[in-house]
Amino acid sequence: MTAEGFLEGRRLQMARGVLLQCIMGGYPESRFYGSDDGDLALVPDAAHIHRLPWSTPPRALAICDADELTGESSRLSTRGQLKAVIARYAARGLAPVVATELEFFVFAPNTDPTQPFQPPLGLDGRREVGFSAFSISSNNGLRPFFNEVYECMAALGLPRDTFMHEMGVSQFEINLLHGDPLLLADQTFLFKHLLKEVALKHGLTVVCMAKPLAKTAGSSMHIHQSVVEQGTGRNVFSDAAGQPTATFRHFIGGQQAGMADFTALFAPNVNSYQRLCHPYASPNNACWSHDNRAAGLRIPASSPVARRVENRLPGADANPYLAIAASLAAGLHGIENQLEPTPAIQGEFEVPEALSLPCTLHAALERLKRSHLAKELFGKEFIEGYIASKTMELTSFFDEITPWERRVLAAQA
């Protein structure tokens, strides 16, 4: 839209079905979004109109809500779903607080998708090899890229806590500062967009796939969650003596109750399960533990005021609005129904069958399809539409024969 049109308040409308467009570009049957495929209104959030600092000529981006023409939020909108979850907390005098940790890879351009990704050339003319987790020198060859990332984050008002090199080859992580869940989802979305745009300027490719490289760690989007009392800001996970509260237990119980049903929301792509099937630092379970990274729900070491629950299941490929909404909705379900968690697990452990999660997209979609809880919390229209779109993507994947199949199976008798 032109700047003049935007400033005049001209309404931008979009076909309702676009909210269910699959990643290949197609759409499920129209019955999932209304046979008329009528319009939605894109209503800009006044707090999120951003001049894009990397763009010449000048351009701006406005984060919008997708509203029905009658004025209410579309049930197909993931941002709308998150706002509805936050409102349910507010009705109980509570406010959730979250922070996201996003991992990503920086690669050289990959013009042939049949070939593996490669790290970019460094200043010394060589590609990174091995593992450089937390190294202070490992990203020197990417310094100009990261300098512009930092500058663009400042220009967009995206506060950052820490940046670090992660375990994978040319893999990095950012920790965004904790705050309002909707704000953090917006910031996570903006940051991913920023990363890809700035990378293109520097002749690089940023990849937020859950598992872009074999035999190395995948990329997660861990979600740290606490709940405070409105008005006072008191963390309701800790009592006056600094001990865990019943609300804390119930929140964990709700997370455990929802993780298997919601796996397809946290791990939305075929590639998501490549990360979860190799569970080092990416646990595919609903166990909980104090400061144990093998558990899907980890309680980080912290002071009582910062007591929180880290959901380690979502990958970097997850929709931040939907992943945060699903995680918080599960926690609230536990609070409302006073669900008790299983005992905490420490050290080396075997995952009980009841706490194991789906390990393929097909299994996750089947679990979501059977979930009464998902339909109760997000509505039948959203869940059925989401499943229809993801089923199209899964079918598209199975329409292709992979190099592994040709390499290994062609010679079989």
PLY file of the C-alpha trace (Angstrom):
ply
format ascii 1.0
element vertex 413
property float x
property float y
property float z
element edge 412
property int vertex1
property int vertex2
end_header
0.00 0.00 0.00
1.21 3.53 -0.63
2.13 5.64 2.36
-0.60 8.11 1.36
-3.23 5.38 1.31
-2.13 4.04 4.66
-2.15 7.47 6.31
-5.61 8.15 4.92
-6.83 5.07 6.79
-7.68 3.12 3.65
-8.74 -0.38 4.66
-6.77 -3.31 3.33
-8.80 -6.47 2.83
-7.67 -10.01 2.18
-9.42 -13.24 1.25
-10.21 -15.30 4.34
-8.64 -18.43 2.88
-5.17 -16.86 2.83
-4.90 -17.60 6.56
-4.95 -21.31 5.67
-2.61 -21.13 2.69
-0.09 -23.98 2.88
3.63 -23.44 2.48
3.63 -24.64 -1.15
1.03 -21.99 -2.01
-2.15 -24.05 -2.30
-5.32 -24.02 -0.21
-7.47 -26.69 1.43
-11.11 -27.05 0.43
-13.11 -23.85 0.81
-15.36 -25.42 3.46
-12.51 -24.90 5.93
-12.58 -21.11 5.56
-16.09 -20.44 4.26
-17.35 -21.41 0.83
-17.72 -17.73 -0.12
-14.03 -17.07 0.69
-15.10 -13.62 1.80
-12.77 -10.85 2.90
-11.06 -10.10 6.19
-9.91 -6.64 7.23
-6.21 -6.22 8.04
-6.21 -3.78 10.95
-2.76 -2.33 11.74
-1.53 -2.38 15.32
-0.52 1.23 16.00
2.33 0.03 18.24
3.85 -1.96 15.40
4.32 0.31 12.41
8.02 0.09 11.58
10.27 1.83 9.10
12.46 -0.94 7.68
16.04 0.23 8.24
17.59 -2.19 5.73
15.40 -1.05 2.86
16.19 1.47 0.11
14.02 3.11 -1.09
12.19 3.67 2.23
9.57 1.07 3.12
7.51 0.38 6.22
5.89 -2.69 7.72
2.73 -2.73 9.84
1.79 -5.79 11.89
-1.95 -6.26 11.51
-4.77 -8.14 13.14
-6.98 -10.17 10.82
-10.55 -9.21 11.74
-13.85 -10.27 10.29
-15.73 -7.45 8.55
-18.15 -7.52 11.50
-15.28 -6.39 13.75
-14.43 -9.48 15.77
-11.10 -11.23 15.49
-10.95 -14.03 12.93
-10.74 -17.44 14.57
-8.30 -18.43 11.82
-5.78 -15.78 12.92
-2.92 -17.08 15.06
-2.30 -13.57 16.44
-5.98 -13.43 17.33
-5.73 -16.81 19.05
-2.87 -15.56 21.21
-4.80 -12.41 22.15
-7.75 -14.59 23.19
-5.53 -16.71 25.45
-4.09 -13.58 27.10
-7.65 -12.32 27.65
-8.57 -15.55 29.43
-5.68 -15.01 31.84
-6.76 -11.40 32.36
-10.28 -12.54 33.28
-8.67 -14.33 36.25
-6.60 -11.29 37.24
-3.45 -12.85 35.80
-0.93 -11.89 33.13
1.45 -14.38 31.49
5.05 -13.34 30.90
7.18 -15.04 28.27
10.60 -14.91 26.63
11.73 -16.71 23.49
15.12 -18.17 22.61
15.46 -18.47 18.85
18.19 -20.50 17.15
19.10 -20.15 13.47
21.81 -21.03 10.96
23.73 -18.64 8.72
24.73 -20.32 5.46
26.26 -19.49 2.10
23.69 -19.16 -0.72
22.18 -22.53 -1.64
21.02 -22.39 -5.26
20.63 -26.18 -5.58
18.28 -27.55 -2.90
19.48 -31.10 -3.62
22.84 -30.15 -2.12
23.50 -29.70 1.63
23.80 -26.25 3.17
27.34 -24.95 3.70
28.66 -22.36 6.15
29.76 -19.10 4.53
33.37 -18.24 3.80
35.03 -16.47 6.70
37.45 -13.57 6.56
40.27 -16.11 6.32
38.72 -17.61 3.18
37.74 -20.84 4.96
34.43 -22.30 6.06
33.68 -23.02 9.69
34.09 -26.67 10.65
33.46 -28.49 13.91
31.67 -26.97 16.83
32.23 -23.48 18.23
29.55 -23.20 20.91
29.94 -19.97 22.90
33.17 -19.13 21.07
34.03 -15.41 21.13
35.78 -15.58 17.75
33.69 -18.02 15.76
31.54 -15.40 14.02
34.31 -12.95 13.10
33.77 -13.68 9.42
30.13 -12.63 9.87
30.87 -9.45 11.79
29.52 -7.03 9.12
26.29 -9.06 8.93
25.79 -9.15 12.70
26.67 -5.47 13.06
23.83 -4.58 10.71
21.51 -7.02 12.50
22.22 -5.21 15.80
21.69 -1.80 14.16
18.40 -2.88 12.61
17.19 -4.38 15.88
17.86 -1.06 17.62
16.06 0.85 14.86
13.02 -1.44 15.17
13.02 -1.21 18.97
13.84 -4.89 19.45
15.71 -5.22 22.75
18.10 -8.16 22.93
19.48 -9.96 25.92
22.27 -12.18 24.56
23.56 -13.38 21.19
25.78 -16.45 21.07
27.20 -19.10 18.82
25.31 -22.34 19.35
26.39 -25.96 19.01
25.85 -26.37 15.27
28.16 -25.28 12.45
27.41 -21.58 11.83
24.44 -21.80 14.24
23.52 -18.90 16.50
20.95 -18.04 19.16
19.31 -14.88 20.38
17.53 -14.50 23.72
14.81 -11.88 23.63
13.94 -10.07 26.85
10.88 -11.37 28.72
7.62 -9.46 28.60
4.04 -9.47 27.31
3.37 -12.59 25.20
1.88 -10.70 22.25
4.82 -8.30 22.22
7.30 -11.20 22.30
5.51 -12.99 19.47
5.60 -9.79 17.42
9.29 -9.29 18.22
10.14 -12.89 17.32
8.31 -12.54 14.00
10.03 -9.22 13.24
13.43 -10.59 14.17
13.10 -13.59 11.83
12.03 -11.26 9.00
14.91 -8.91 9.77
17.44 -11.76 9.79
16.49 -13.01 6.35
16.38 -9.54 4.77
19.73 -8.41 6.17
21.32 -11.75 5.23
20.33 -11.24 1.59
22.09 -7.84 1.60
25.28 -9.59 2.74
25.10 -12.48 0.27
24.08 -14.93 3.00
21.17 -17.24 3.68
19.55 -17.45 7.13
17.67 -20.69 7.72
15.13 -21.22 10.51
14.40 -24.84 9.67
14.21 -27.10 12.69
16.94 -29.40 11.31
18.80 -28.04 8.26
21.95 -30.15 8.74
22.29 -33.87 9.41
24.34 -35.04 12.37
24.28 -31.69 14.13
21.96 -29.98 16.57
18.67 -28.59 15.30
17.23 -25.15 15.94
14.68 -24.56 18.67
12.44 -21.76 19.84
12.29 -22.39 23.57
9.50 -20.53 25.37
10.09 -19.37 28.96
6.81 -18.80 30.82
5.74 -17.34 34.13
2.48 -15.84 35.36
2.11 -12.68 37.44
-0.72 -11.09 39.35
-2.19 -8.10 37.55
-1.54 -4.87 39.41
1.12 -6.17 41.79
3.32 -8.01 39.25
3.85 -10.79 41.82
5.02 -14.07 40.30
2.25 -16.51 41.27
4.62 -19.45 40.82
6.36 -18.53 44.13
4.86 -17.92 47.60
5.95 -15.36 50.19
8.61 -17.78 51.47
10.02 -18.28 47.97
8.64 -21.80 47.61
6.76 -23.19 44.57
3.00 -22.70 44.73
0.07 -24.94 43.80
-0.47 -22.65 40.80
3.04 -23.50 39.63
2.29 -27.23 39.89
-1.04 -26.86 38.11
0.58 -24.88 35.28
3.07 -27.72 34.74
0.23 -30.25 34.93
-1.60 -28.37 32.19
1.52 -28.22 30.04
1.90 -31.98 30.37
-1.78 -32.53 29.55
-1.54 -30.53 26.33
1.91 -31.28 24.90
1.04 -34.44 22.97
-2.21 -32.99 21.61
-0.44 -29.76 20.62
2.76 -31.26 19.18
1.66 -30.40 15.62
1.35 -26.75 16.71
4.87 -26.71 18.20
6.43 -28.84 15.42
4.51 -27.87 12.27
6.62 -29.32 9.46
7.97 -32.66 8.28
11.49 -31.42 9.05
10.46 -30.57 12.64
10.59 -34.27 13.50
14.13 -34.67 12.19
15.07 -32.47 15.14
12.86 -34.32 17.60
13.96 -37.80 16.48
17.54 -36.92 17.42
16.73 -35.67 20.88
20.04 -34.21 22.05
18.99 -30.89 23.58
15.62 -31.19 21.82
13.60 -33.55 24.00
10.47 -35.09 22.53
8.71 -35.76 25.83
6.35 -34.19 28.34
8.54 -34.90 31.37
9.45 -32.03 33.68
12.61 -31.50 35.63
14.65 -28.97 37.54
17.42 -27.72 35.24
17.62 -30.88 33.12
17.79 -30.22 29.38
16.64 -33.76 28.58
13.13 -32.89 29.81
10.58 -31.27 27.53
9.58 -28.99 30.40
12.60 -27.57 32.22
12.58 -25.42 35.32
15.73 -23.27 34.94
17.78 -22.48 38.02
16.57 -19.05 39.17
15.50 -16.93 42.10
11.89 -17.32 43.32
10.84 -14.05 41.64
12.01 -15.44 38.30
10.58 -18.97 38.70
9.41 -20.07 35.27
8.67 -23.06 33.04
10.67 -23.52 29.85
8.86 -25.36 27.05
11.68 -26.92 25.00
9.53 -28.61 22.35
8.94 -25.81 19.77
11.39 -25.55 16.89
12.64 -22.41 15.18
10.17 -23.19 12.38
7.13 -22.81 14.66
4.73 -19.90 14.29
5.58 -17.80 17.39
2.00 -16.62 17.88
0.60 -20.14 17.73
3.35 -21.81 19.75
3.09 -19.27 22.57
-0.72 -19.42 22.48
-0.73 -23.22 22.67
1.79 -23.36 25.51
0.04 -20.70 27.59
-3.41 -22.18 26.90
-2.22 -25.55 28.18
-0.83 -23.95 31.34
-4.07 -22.07 31.99
-6.03 -25.28 31.43
-3.99 -26.82 34.23
-4.57 -23.84 36.55
-8.32 -23.81 35.92
-8.69 -27.55 36.44
-6.06 -27.85 39.21
-4.17 -30.54 37.31
-1.27 -32.14 39.15
1.95 -32.94 37.29
3.81 -36.21 37.40
6.82 -36.35 39.74
9.85 -34.39 38.52
12.51 -36.46 36.77
16.23 -35.91 37.36
19.44 -37.35 35.91
19.34 -40.09 33.28
15.79 -41.31 32.77
13.57 -43.41 30.56
10.55 -41.54 29.19
7.32 -43.17 30.39
5.03 -44.08 27.52
2.34 -41.76 28.85
4.75 -38.81 28.53
6.10 -39.61 25.06
5.02 -37.40 22.16
4.24 -38.01 18.48
7.43 -38.47 16.48
6.14 -37.78 12.94
3.97 -35.05 11.47
1.39 -37.66 10.48
1.13 -38.97 14.04
0.99 -35.44 15.44
-1.84 -34.44 13.10
-3.76 -37.59 13.96
-3.37 -36.79 17.67
-4.51 -33.20 17.06
-7.48 -34.45 15.05
-8.65 -36.53 18.03
-8.04 -33.77 20.59
-11.14 -32.45 22.33
-8.88 -30.13 24.33
-7.51 -28.44 21.20
-10.99 -27.80 19.82
-12.14 -26.52 23.22
-9.25 -24.06 23.55
-8.83 -22.92 19.93
-12.16 -23.70 18.32
-13.16 -26.41 15.87
-12.83 -24.07 12.87
-9.19 -23.25 13.54
-8.08 -26.78 14.40
-9.80 -28.41 11.42
-8.48 -25.73 9.05
-4.95 -26.08 10.41
-5.05 -29.86 10.01
-6.36 -29.54 6.44
-3.52 -27.19 5.47
-0.82 -29.30 7.14
-2.21 -32.48 5.57
-1.73 -30.89 2.14
1.90 -30.18 3.02
2.45 -33.73 4.24
0.90 -35.13 1.05
3.18 -32.91 -1.03
6.21 -34.28 0.85
5.16 -37.87 0.14
4.78 -37.02 -3.55
8.59 -36.77 -3.81
11.26 -39.48 -3.71
14.27 -38.43 -1.62
17.97 -38.86 -2.55
18.31 -41.35 0.34
15.70 -43.63 -1.24
17.42 -43.53 -4.64
20.88 -43.99 -3.11
20.08 -46.82 -0.70
17.06 -48.64 -2.08
17.55 -48.62 -5.86
20.04 -51.49 -5.75
17.86 -53.70 -3.55
16.59 -56.91 -5.11
0 1
1 2
2 3
3 4
4 5
5 6
6 7
7 8
8 9
9 10
10 11
11 12
12 13
13 14
14 15
15 16
16 17
17 18
18 19
19 20
20 21
21 22
22 23
23 24
24 25
25 26
26 27
27 28
28 29
29 30
30 31
31 32
32 33
33 34
34 35
35 36
36 37
37 38
38 39
39 40
40 41
41 42
42 43
43 44
44 45
45 46
46 47
47 48
48 49
49 50
50 51
51 52
52 53
53 54
54 55
55 56
56 57
57 58
58 59
59 60
60 61
61 62
62 63
63 64
64 65
65 66
66 67
67 68
68 69
69 70
70 71
71 72
72 73
73 74
74 75
75 76
76 77
77 78
78 79
79 80
80 81
81 82
82 83
83 84
84 85
85 86
86 87
87 88
88 89
89 90
90 91
91 92
92 93
93 94
94 95
95 96
96 97
97 98
98 99
99 100
100 101
101 102
102 103
103 104
104 105
105 106
106 107
107 108
108 109
109 110
110 111
111 112
112 113
113 114
114 115
115 116
116 117
117 118
118 119
119 120
120 121
121 122
122 123
123 124
124 125
125 126
126 127
127 128
128 129
129 130
130 131
131 132
132 133
133 134
134 135
135 136
136 137
137 138
138 139
139 140
140 141
141 142
142 143
143 144
144 145
145 146
146 147
147 148
148 149
149 150
150 151
151 152
152 153
153 154
154 155
155 156
156 157
157 158
158 159
159 160
160 161
161 162
162 163
163 164
164 165
165 166
166 167
167 168
168 169
169 170
170 171
171 172
172 173
173 174
174 175
175 176
176 177
177 178
178 179
179 180
180 181
181 182
182 183
183 184
184 185
185 186
186 187
187 188
188 189
189 190
190 191
191 192
192 193
193 194
194 195
195 196
196 197
197 198
198 199
199 200
200 201
201 202
202 203
203 204
204 205
205 206
206 207
207 208
208 209
209 210
210 211
211 212
212 213
213 214
214 215
215 216
216 217
217 218
218 219
219 220
220 221
221 222
222 223
223 224
224 225
225 226
226 227
227 228
228 229
229 230
230 231
231 232
232 233
233 234
234 235
235 236
236 237
237 238
238 239
239 240
240 241
241 242
242 243
243 244
244 245
245 246
246 247
247 248
248 249
249 250
250 251
251 252
252 253
253 254
254 255
255 256
256 257
257 258
258 259
259 260
260 261
261 262
262 263
263 264
264 265
265 266
266 267
267 268
268 269
269 270
270 271
271 272
272 273
273 274
274 275
275 276
276 277
277 278
278 279
279 280
280 281
281 282
282 283
283 284
284 285
285 286
286 287
287 288
288 289
289 290
290 291
291 292
292 293
293 294
294 295
295 296
296 297
297 298
298 299
299 300
300 301
301 302
302 303
303 304
304 305
305 306
306 307
307 308
308 309
309 310
310 311
311 312
312 313
313 314
314 315
315 316
316 317
317 318
318 319
319 320
320 321
321 322
322 323
323 324
324 325
325 326
326 327
327 328
328 329
329 330
330 331
331 332
332 333
333 334
334 335
335 336
336 337
337 338
338 339
339 340
340 341
341 342
342 343
343 344
344 345
345 346
346 347
347 348
348 349
349 350
350 351
351 352
352 353
353 354
354 355
355 356
356 357
357 358
358 359
359 360
360 361
361 362
362 363
363 364
364 365
365 366
366 367
367 368
368 369
369 370
370 371
371 372
372 373
373 374
374 375
375 376
376 377
377 378
378 379
379 380
380 381
381 382
382 383
383 384
384 385
385 386
386 387
387 388
388 389
389 390
390 391
391 392
392 393
393 394
394 395
395 396
396 397
397 398
398 399
399 400
400 401
401 402
402 403
403 404
404 405
405 406
406 407
407 408
408 409
409 410
410 411
411 412
